Amino acid sequence: MRYACQRLPVPGVAPEDVAILPSGELVTGLADGRIFRINATTGASQLITTLQGRPLGIEVQNETHLIVCDGQLGQLLRVNIQTGAVRVLVDQINGKRIRLCNNASIARDGRIFFSTSSQHHAVDEWQMDLIQHPKSGALHCLYSDGHVETLLDKLAFANGVTLSSDESMVLVAETGSNQVMQVNIVSRHASLFSALPGVPDNMSTGQSGIIWIAIPSAADWRLHWLKKLPYGVRTGLAHTLGRLNMPVKRHAQVLGYNAHGRLVHNIEINPADYHMITGVREHAGKLFLSSLHEDAIGVVQL
């Protein structure tokens, strides 16, 4: 079903993710490193801080702090909403520097689940990673004592992360495989949550337990074909085609799944109005959308 989408302008470009503060205000990070809080009605914005890198996933930890994934510097950060102070929580795992920290989700007990997309390519080389398909992404858990546990590795560009409403499962999107995996938090058993008709990005869990998945582009037959080639050939093509910035057809879609992996919502938007949707949050009967290409937050009435 096609939905109307209103635009809430932001003071910059490429709000890659969007989160909701307890006050109902929005939070988003822009391409130039700035993170803003935005009034969801008027669009009035207030600068929280400016990162040295590129903010991707943003989560609200509590009334005073955000958890932010810096994709450019490969860091999981804690940001004070009032002062703008930034603290690095994780920048290496098992002695290796993180190349691309992407998205996170916070459990009620304080554990932070987060994804690293690639150990081969930087954030602005994401197309190269999808072409090469090295499967160097992973899902991790940060404990309160600073210990980091890797829950699932060898993922094809691990991206969005969210917890099920009962927090029995943590889900991670595999952008390079057009699917979402789930890990049982107790048993650590991993399984397929759902194969997808498009390329997944950030995810979130709605108030009724719906798993919302941003679909920035439809499934690409070119990538499907490239995956069948030998790894060495893919590597060479990645350095050639990836630098050309392969065009992506405009697409605007959000999918909603229940806890059992069944599709219950298919939100389609006119891509001329808003496209390349990379993040989604449900709040007060609305979906707030973020995009890698737009200069606004999208708002859809459910």
BALOBA-1460 file (C-alpha; in Angstrom, 3 decimals):
// residues 302
<rec num="1" residu="m" x="0.000" y="0.000" z="0.000"/>
<rec num="2" residu="r" x="1.308" y="3.455" z="-0.916"/>
<rec num="3" residu="y" x="1.406" y="6.037" z="1.872"/>
<rec num="4" residu="a" x="1.769" y="9.809" z="1.836"/>
<rec num="5" residu="c" x="5.012" y="11.119" z="3.296"/>
<rec num="6" residu="q" x="5.479" y="14.535" z="4.837"/>
<rec num="7" residu="r" x="8.921" y="16.112" z="5.103"/>
<rec num="8" residu="l" x="10.479" y="17.563" z="8.242"/>
<rec num="9" residu="p" x="13.552" y="19.517" z="7.053"/>
<rec num="10" residu="v" x="16.882" y="19.060" z="8.840"/>
<rec num="11" residu="p" x="19.768" y="21.590" z="8.874"/>
<rec num="12" residu="g" x="21.952" y="19.561" z="6.529"/>
<rec num="13" residu="v" x="21.966" y="16.439" z="4.381"/>
<rec num="14" residu="a" x="21.814" y="12.668" z="4.775"/>
<rec num="15" residu="p" x="20.144" y="12.018" z="8.161"/>
<rec num="16" residu="e" x="21.129" y="8.321" z="8.114"/>
<rec num="17" residu="d" x="19.238" y="7.261" z="11.258"/>
<rec num="18" residu="v" x="16.532" y="8.698" z="13.488"/>
<rec num="19" residu="a" x="15.770" y="8.065" z="17.168"/>
<rec num="20" residu="i" x="13.091" y="9.296" z="19.569"/>
<rec num="21" residu="l" x="13.919" y="11.025" z="22.857"/>
<rec num="22" residu="p" x="11.670" y="10.506" z="25.929"/>
<rec num="23" residu="s" x="10.389" y="14.046" z="25.276"/>
<rec num="24" residu="g" x="9.146" y="12.988" z="21.834"/>
<rec num="25" residu="e" x="11.870" y="14.979" z="20.075"/>
<rec num="26" residu="l" x="13.804" y="13.367" z="17.255"/>
<rec num="27" residu="v" x="17.559" y="12.839" z="17.082"/>
<rec num="28" residu="t" x="19.529" y="12.402" z="13.882"/>
<rec num="29" residu="g" x="23.104" y="12.586" z="12.625"/>
<rec num="30" residu="l" x="24.125" y="14.279" z="9.376"/>
<rec num="31" residu="a" x="26.831" y="13.711" z="6.783"/>
<rec num="32" residu="d" x="29.049" y="16.473" z="8.196"/>
<rec num="33" residu="g" x="29.188" y="14.859" z="11.655"/>
<rec num="34" residu="r" x="26.622" y="17.054" z="13.400"/>
<rec num="35" residu="i" x="23.977" y="15.472" z="15.643"/>
<rec num="36" residu="f" x="20.734" y="17.381" z="16.215"/>
<rec num="37" residu="r" x="17.631" y="17.122" z="18.347"/>
<rec num="38" residu="i" x="14.568" y="18.149" z="16.343"/>
<rec num="39" residu="n" x="11.043" y="19.090" z="17.375"/>
<rec num="40" residu="a" x="8.812" y="16.495" z="15.710"/>
<rec num="41" residu="t" x="6.058" y="19.059" z="15.091"/>
<rec num="42" residu="t" x="7.756" y="22.348" z="14.256"/>
<rec num="43" residu="g" x="11.074" y="21.050" z="12.935"/>
<rec num="44" residu="a" x="13.015" y="23.415" z="15.205"/>
<rec num="45" residu="s" x="16.516" y="22.008" z="15.678"/>
<rec num="46" residu="q" x="19.189" y="22.211" z="18.352"/>
<rec num="47" residu="l" x="22.775" y="21.060" z="17.908"/>
<rec num="48" residu="i" x="23.863" y="18.380" z="20.390"/>
<rec num="49" residu="t" x="27.436" y="17.817" z="19.223"/>
<rec num="50" residu="t" x="29.673" y="17.436" z="16.191"/>
<rec num="51" residu="l" x="31.600" y="14.213" z="15.692"/>
<rec num="52" residu="q" x="34.971" y="14.027" z="13.995"/>
<rec num="53" residu="g" x="33.587" y="11.195" z="11.867"/>
<rec num="54" residu="r" x="30.209" y="10.204" z="10.432"/>
<rec num="55" residu="p" x="27.266" y="9.338" z="12.743"/>
<rec num="56" residu="l" x="25.287" y="6.313" z="11.550"/>
<rec num="57" residu="g" x="23.126" y="4.390" z="14.037"/>
<rec num="58" residu="i" x="21.767" y="6.412" z="16.973"/>
<rec num="59" residu="e" x="20.074" y="4.961" z="20.059"/>
<rec num="60" residu="v" x="18.637" y="6.700" z="23.107"/>
<rec num="61" residu="q" x="20.229" y="5.175" z="26.201"/>
<rec num="62" residu="n" x="18.356" y="7.356" z="28.701"/>
<rec num="63" residu="e" x="17.208" y="10.963" z="29.134"/>
<rec num="64" residu="t" x="20.779" y="12.252" z="29.164"/>
<rec num="65" residu="h" x="22.796" y="10.011" z="26.851"/>
<rec num="66" residu="l" x="22.850" y="8.628" z="23.327"/>
<rec num="67" residu="i" x="24.712" y="5.642" z="21.927"/>
<rec num="68" residu="v" x="26.103" y="6.535" z="18.499"/>
<rec num="69" residu="c" x="27.917" y="4.469" z="15.881"/>
<rec num="70" residu="d" x="30.632" y="6.470" z="14.126"/>
<rec num="71" residu="g" x="30.927" y="4.748" z="10.776"/>
<rec num="72" residu="q" x="33.900" y="6.740" z="9.555"/>
<rec num="73" residu="l" x="36.155" y="6.341" z="12.602"/>
<rec num="74" residu="g" x="34.920" y="2.857" z="13.532"/>
<rec num="75" residu="q" x="33.798" y="3.724" z="17.047"/>
<rec num="76" residu="l" x="30.878" y="3.011" z="19.354"/>
<rec num="77" residu="l" x="30.276" y="6.250" z="21.262"/>
<rec num="78" residu="r" x="28.350" y="7.579" z="24.251"/>
<rec num="79" residu="v" x="27.151" y="11.161" z="23.796"/>
<rec num="80" residu="n" x="25.870" y="13.437" z="26.557"/>
<rec num="81" residu="i" x="22.732" y="15.118" z="25.220"/>
<rec num="82" residu="q" x="23.065" y="18.152" z="27.505"/>
<rec num="83" residu="t" x="26.793" y="18.886" z="27.201"/>
<rec num="84" residu="g" x="27.680" y="17.251" z="23.888"/>
<rec num="85" residu="a" x="30.584" y="15.409" z="25.519"/>
<rec num="86" residu="v" x="31.638" y="12.307" z="23.591"/>
<rec num="87" residu="r" x="33.148" y="9.157" z="25.111"/>
<rec num="88" residu="v" x="34.527" y="6.244" z="23.095"/>
<rec num="89" residu="l" x="33.121" y="2.942" z="24.380"/>
<rec num="90" residu="v" x="34.602" y="0.578" z="21.779"/>
<rec num="91" residu="d" x="37.049" y="1.165" z="18.940"/>
<rec num="92" residu="q" x="38.668" y="-2.253" z="18.700"/>
<rec num="93" residu="i" x="37.646" y="-5.870" z="19.194"/>
<rec num="94" residu="n" x="40.139" y="-8.617" z="20.023"/>
<rec num="95" residu="g" x="42.974" y="-6.181" z="19.410"/>
<rec num="96" residu="k" x="41.785" y="-5.180" z="15.921"/>
<rec num="97" residu="r" x="40.542" y="-1.708" z="15.083"/>
<rec num="98" residu="i" x="36.934" y="-1.504" z="13.957"/>
<rec num="99" residu="r" x="36.679" y="-0.399" z="10.333"/>
<rec num="100" residu="l" x="32.952" y="0.386" z="10.087"/>
<rec num="101" residu="c" x="30.686" y="0.563" z="13.155"/>
<rec num="102" residu="n" x="27.112" y="0.761" z="11.895"/>
<rec num="103" residu="n" x="24.112" y="0.292" z="14.201"/>
<rec num="104" residu="a" x="23.134" y="-0.608" z="17.774"/>
<rec num="105" residu="s" x="20.301" y="-1.587" z="20.101"/>
<rec num="106" residu="i" x="20.215" y="-1.285" z="23.895"/>
<rec num="107" residu="a" x="18.723" y="-3.912" z="26.220"/>
<rec num="108" residu="r" x="16.891" y="-2.969" z="29.391"/>
<rec num="109" residu="d" x="19.756" y="-4.392" z="31.479"/>
<rec num="110" residu="g" x="22.216" y="-2.027" z="29.786"/>
<rec num="111" residu="r" x="23.865" y="-4.393" z="27.334"/>
<rec num="112" residu="i" x="24.547" y="-2.794" z="23.970"/>
<rec num="113" residu="f" x="24.270" y="-4.936" z="20.854"/>
<rec num="114" residu="f" x="26.001" y="-3.427" z="17.823"/>
<rec num="115" residu="s" x="27.090" y="-4.268" z="14.311"/>
<rec num="116" residu="t" x="30.356" y="-3.858" z="12.456"/>
<rec num="117" residu="s" x="29.687" y="-3.957" z="8.723"/>
<rec num="118" residu="s" x="33.079" y="-4.617" z="7.189"/>
<rec num="119" residu="q" x="36.747" y="-5.016" z="8.024"/>
<rec num="120" residu="h" x="37.655" y="-4.423" z="4.372"/>
<rec num="121" residu="h" x="35.985" y="-1.171" z="3.376"/>
<rec num="122" residu="a" x="35.251" y="2.271" z="4.794"/>
<rec num="123" residu="v" x="31.790" y="3.753" z="5.179"/>
<rec num="124" residu="d" x="31.919" y="5.570" z="1.831"/>
<rec num="125" residu="e" x="33.026" y="2.342" z="0.117"/>
<rec num="126" residu="w" x="29.874" y="0.400" z="0.962"/>
<rec num="127" residu="q" x="29.186" y="-0.415" z="-2.682"/>
<rec num="128" residu="m" x="32.646" y="-1.966" z="-2.956"/>
<rec num="129" residu="d" x="31.861" y="-4.238" z="-0.023"/>
<rec num="130" residu="l" x="28.564" y="-5.360" z="-1.549"/>
<rec num="131" residu="i" x="30.344" y="-6.190" z="-4.819"/>
<rec num="132" residu="q" x="33.329" y="-7.961" z="-3.245"/>
<rec num="133" residu="h" x="31.055" y="-9.746" z="-0.743"/>
<rec num="134" residu="p" x="33.849" y="-10.562" z="1.763"/>
<rec num="135" residu="k" x="31.356" y="-11.338" z="4.566"/>
<rec num="136" residu="s" x="33.484" y="-9.660" z="7.229"/>
<rec num="137" residu="g" x="30.575" y="-8.134" z="9.150"/>
<rec num="138" residu="a" x="29.624" y="-9.159" z="12.682"/>
<rec num="139" residu="l" x="27.170" y="-8.699" z="15.549"/>
<rec num="140" residu="h" x="28.608" y="-7.939" z="18.994"/>
<rec num="141" residu="c" x="27.500" y="-7.357" z="22.572"/>
<rec num="142" residu="l" x="29.087" y="-4.777" z="24.893"/>
<rec num="143" residu="y" x="28.710" y="-5.536" z="28.605"/>
<rec num="144" residu="s" x="28.769" y="-2.999" z="31.427"/>
<rec num="145" residu="d" x="32.305" y="-4.057" z="32.409"/>
<rec num="146" residu="g" x="33.610" y="-3.171" z="28.946"/>
<rec num="147" residu="h" x="33.886" y="-6.741" z="27.682"/>
<rec num="148" residu="v" x="32.824" y="-7.260" z="24.065"/>
<rec num="149" residu="e" x="31.478" y="-10.605" z="22.881"/>
<rec num="150" residu="t" x="31.026" y="-11.445" z="19.210"/>
<rec num="151" residu="l" x="27.691" y="-13.222" z="18.792"/>
<rec num="152" residu="l" x="27.688" y="-13.773" z="15.040"/>
<rec num="153" residu="d" x="30.360" y="-13.231" z="12.393"/>
<rec num="154" residu="k" x="30.938" y="-13.800" z="8.675"/>
<rec num="155" residu="l" x="27.965" y="-11.586" z="7.874"/>
<rec num="156" residu="a" x="27.499" y="-9.900" z="4.500"/>
<rec num="157" residu="f" x="27.647" y="-6.221" z="5.522"/>
<rec num="158" residu="a" x="25.985" y="-6.405" z="8.944"/>
<rec num="159" residu="n" x="23.763" y="-3.367" z="9.292"/>
<rec num="160" residu="g" x="20.633" y="-2.625" z="11.359"/>
<rec num="161" residu="v" x="20.273" y="-4.124" z="14.839"/>
<rec num="162" residu="t" x="17.177" y="-4.402" z="17.017"/>
<rec num="163" residu="l" x="15.910" y="-6.455" z="19.949"/>
<rec num="164" residu="s" x="12.598" y="-8.287" z="19.970"/>
<rec num="165" residu="s" x="10.038" y="-6.743" z="22.321"/>
<rec num="166" residu="d" x="10.628" y="-9.456" z="24.960"/>
<rec num="167" residu="e" x="14.410" y="-9.186" z="24.422"/>
<rec num="168" residu="s" x="14.738" y="-12.912" z="23.856"/>
<rec num="169" residu="m" x="16.218" y="-12.342" z="20.399"/>
<rec num="170" residu="v" x="18.562" y="-9.830" z="18.818"/>
<rec num="171" residu="l" x="18.178" y="-9.292" z="15.092"/>
<rec num="172" residu="v" x="20.765" y="-8.065" z="12.598"/>
<rec num="173" residu="a" x="20.247" y="-7.085" z="8.965"/>
<rec num="174" residu="e" x="22.586" y="-8.506" z="6.327"/>
<rec num="175" residu="t" x="22.572" y="-5.885" z="3.614"/>
<rec num="176" residu="g" x="24.747" y="-7.994" z="1.322"/>
<rec num="177" residu="s" x="22.466" y="-11.044" z="1.541"/>
<rec num="178" residu="n" x="19.005" y="-9.409" z="1.553"/>
<rec num="179" residu="q" x="18.043" y="-11.052" z="4.824"/>
<rec num="180" residu="v" x="17.731" y="-10.612" z="8.581"/>
<rec num="181" residu="m" x="19.335" y="-13.034" z="11.014"/>
<rec num="182" residu="q" x="18.297" y="-13.567" z="14.640"/>
<rec num="183" residu="v" x="20.301" y="-14.759" z="17.635"/>
<rec num="184" residu="n" x="18.744" y="-16.225" z="20.771"/>
<rec num="185" residu="i" x="20.274" y="-14.173" z="23.575"/>
<rec num="186" residu="v" x="20.318" y="-17.099" z="26.022"/>
<rec num="187" residu="s" x="21.347" y="-20.049" z="23.845"/>
<rec num="188" residu="r" x="23.309" y="-17.966" z="21.280"/>
<rec num="189" residu="h" x="21.653" y="-20.034" z="18.544"/>
<rec num="190" residu="a" x="21.517" y="-18.135" z="15.250"/>
<rec num="191" residu="s" x="18.855" y="-18.627" z="12.595"/>
<rec num="192" residu="l" x="17.211" y="-16.875" z="9.679"/>
<rec num="193" residu="f" x="14.494" y="-14.416" z="10.721"/>
<rec num="194" residu="s" x="13.371" y="-13.606" z="7.193"/>
<rec num="195" residu="a" x="14.589" y="-13.349" z="3.626"/>
<rec num="196" residu="l" x="13.674" y="-9.976" z="2.144"/>
<rec num="197" residu="p" x="12.505" y="-8.661" z="-1.237"/>
<rec num="198" residu="g" x="14.981" y="-5.802" z="-1.025"/>
<rec num="199" residu="v" x="18.180" y="-4.554" z="0.578"/>
<rec num="200" residu="p" x="17.822" y="-4.008" z="4.359"/>
<rec num="201" residu="d" x="19.368" y="-1.184" z="6.334"/>
<rec num="202" residu="n" x="18.473" y="0.014" z="9.853"/>
<rec num="203" residu="m" x="15.750" y="-1.653" z="11.917"/>
<rec num="204" residu="s" x="13.711" y="-0.839" z="15.011"/>
<rec num="205" residu="t" x="11.060" y="-2.489" z="17.161"/>
<rec num="206" residu="g" x="7.682" y="-0.780" z="17.362"/>
<rec num="207" residu="q" x="5.376" y="-0.370" z="20.325"/>
<rec num="208" residu="s" x="3.353" y="-3.472" z="19.391"/>
<rec num="209" residu="g" x="6.450" y="-5.587" z="18.791"/>
<rec num="210" residu="i" x="6.561" y="-5.027" z="15.037"/>
<rec num="211" residu="i" x="10.062" y="-5.286" z="13.579"/>
<rec num="212" residu="w" x="10.388" y="-2.343" z="11.195"/>
<rec num="213" residu="i" x="12.996" y="-2.660" z="8.449"/>
<rec num="214" residu="a" x="14.134" y="0.172" z="6.185"/>
<rec num="215" residu="i" x="14.564" y="-0.933" z="2.560"/>
<rec num="216" residu="p" x="16.677" y="1.698" z="0.755"/>
<rec num="217" residu="s" x="16.718" y="-0.183" z="-2.547"/>
<rec num="218" residu="a" x="15.127" y="-3.131" z="-4.268"/>
<rec num="219" residu="a" x="17.076" y="-6.359" z="-4.704"/>
<rec num="220" residu="d" x="19.749" y="-5.819" z="-7.369"/>
<rec num="221" residu="w" x="20.178" y="-8.595" z="-9.948"/>
<rec num="222" residu="r" x="23.692" y="-7.300" z="-10.666"/>
<rec num="223" residu="l" x="24.851" y="-8.048" z="-7.123"/>
<rec num="224" residu="h" x="23.165" y="-11.461" z="-7.216"/>
<rec num="225" residu="w" x="25.099" y="-12.277" z="-10.398"/>
<rec num="226" residu="l" x="28.396" y="-10.942" z="-9.049"/>
<rec num="227" residu="k" x="28.196" y="-13.171" z="-5.957"/>
<rec num="228" residu="k" x="28.528" y="-16.227" z="-8.215"/>
<rec num="229" residu="l" x="31.946" y="-15.123" z="-9.478"/>
<rec num="230" residu="p" x="35.231" y="-16.244" z="-7.847"/>
<rec num="231" residu="y" x="36.343" y="-14.092" z="-4.922"/>
<rec num="232" residu="g" x="39.411" y="-12.797" z="-6.750"/>
<rec num="233" residu="v" x="37.287" y="-11.627" z="-9.671"/>
<rec num="234" residu="r" x="34.825" y="-9.946" z="-7.317"/>
<rec num="235" residu="t" x="37.704" y="-8.181" z="-5.581"/>
<rec num="236" residu="g" x="38.955" y="-6.731" z="-8.852"/>
<rec num="237" residu="l" x="35.473" y="-5.664" z="-9.906"/>
<rec num="238" residu="a" x="34.848" y="-4.089" z="-6.510"/>
<rec num="239" residu="h" x="37.784" y="-1.716" z="-6.963"/>
<rec num="240" residu="t" x="36.624" y="-0.856" z="-10.490"/>
<rec num="241" residu="l" x="32.841" y="-0.698" z="-10.235"/>
<rec num="242" residu="g" x="32.707" y="0.486" z="-6.627"/>
<rec num="243" residu="r" x="34.660" y="3.632" z="-7.442"/>
<rec num="244" residu="l" x="32.192" y="4.422" z="-10.228"/>
<rec num="245" residu="n" x="29.396" y="4.803" z="-7.644"/>
<rec num="246" residu="m" x="26.959" y="2.470" z="-9.405"/>
<rec num="247" residu="p" x="23.555" y="4.140" z="-9.808"/>
<rec num="248" residu="v" x="20.781" y="2.887" z="-7.541"/>
<rec num="249" residu="k" x="17.183" y="3.153" z="-8.743"/>
<rec num="250" residu="r" x="15.070" y="5.406" z="-6.527"/>
<rec num="251" residu="h" x="13.122" y="3.295" z="-4.051"/>
<rec num="252" residu="a" x="11.058" y="4.045" z="-0.939"/>
<rec num="253" residu="q" x="9.867" y="1.155" z="1.215"/>
<rec num="254" residu="v" x="9.570" y="0.056" z="4.831"/>
<rec num="255" residu="l" x="8.583" y="-3.476" z="5.845"/>
<rec num="256" residu="g" x="7.016" y="-4.531" z="9.133"/>
<rec num="257" residu="y" x="7.305" y="-8.104" z="10.451"/>
<rec num="258" residu="n" x="5.809" y="-9.768" z="13.492"/>
<rec num="259" residu="a" x="7.961" y="-11.638" z="16.000"/>
<rec num="260" residu="h" x="7.625" y="-14.850" z="13.966"/>
<rec num="261" residu="g" x="9.068" y="-13.328" z="10.814"/>
<rec num="262" residu="r" x="5.758" y="-12.888" z="8.982"/>
<rec num="263" residu="l" x="5.270" y="-9.764" z="6.880"/>
<rec num="264" residu="v" x="2.369" y="-7.697" z="8.246"/>
<rec num="265" residu="h" x="3.105" y="-4.210" z="6.838"/>
<rec num="266" residu="n" x="4.392" y="-3.122" z="3.443"/>
<rec num="267" residu="i" x="4.794" y="0.653" z="3.491"/>
<rec num="268" residu="e" x="5.496" y="2.051" z="0.032"/>
<rec num="269" residu="i" x="6.092" y="5.746" z="-0.645"/>
<rec num="270" residu="n" x="6.359" y="7.671" z="-3.884"/>
<rec num="271" residu="p" x="10.159" y="7.768" z="-4.357"/>
<rec num="272" residu="a" x="9.799" y="11.230" z="-5.885"/>
<rec num="273" residu="d" x="8.676" y="12.441" z="-2.449"/>
<rec num="274" residu="y" x="11.248" y="10.616" z="-0.304"/>
<rec num="275" residu="h" x="13.694" y="7.839" z="-1.134"/>
<rec num="276" residu="m" x="16.742" y="5.806" z="-0.058"/>
<rec num="277" residu="i" x="15.162" y="5.150" z="3.346"/>
<rec num="278" residu="t" x="17.860" y="3.949" z="5.742"/>
<rec num="279" residu="g" x="16.123" y="4.219" z="9.130"/>
<rec num="280" residu="v" x="12.655" y="3.953" z="10.659"/>
<rec num="281" residu="r" x="11.098" y="4.553" z="14.095"/>
<rec num="282" residu="e" x="7.501" y="4.165" z="15.213"/>
<rec num="283" residu="h" x="6.131" y="6.780" z="17.620"/>
<rec num="284" residu="a" x="2.639" y="8.075" z="18.418"/>
<rec num="285" residu="g" x="0.989" y="6.412" z="15.430"/>
<rec num="286" residu="k" x="3.599" y="7.625" z="12.963"/>
<rec num="287" residu="l" x="6.705" y="6.305" z="11.267"/>
<rec num="288" residu="f" x="9.683" y="8.649" z="11.254"/>
<rec num="289" residu="l" x="12.055" y="7.900" z="8.389"/>
<rec num="290" residu="s" x="15.677" y="8.765" z="7.697"/>
<rec num="291" residu="s" x="17.595" y="8.738" z="4.444"/>
<rec num="292" residu="l" x="21.124" y="8.692" z="3.098"/>
<rec num="293" residu="h" x="20.136" y="11.073" z="0.281"/>
<rec num="294" residu="e" x="17.458" y="13.422" z="1.635"/>
<rec num="295" residu="d" x="17.656" y="16.706" z="3.559"/>
<rec num="296" residu="a" x="14.645" y="15.906" z="5.729"/>
<rec num="297" residu="i" x="13.095" y="13.363" z="8.064"/>
<rec num="298" residu="g" x="10.121" y="11.618" z="6.469"/>
<rec num="299" residu="v" x="6.865" y="11.311" z="8.427"/>
<rec num="300" residu="v" x="4.218" y="8.701" z="7.590"/>
<rec num="301" residu="q" x="0.870" y="8.432" z="9.381"/>
<rec num="302" residu="l" x="-0.002" y="4.795" z="10.090"/>
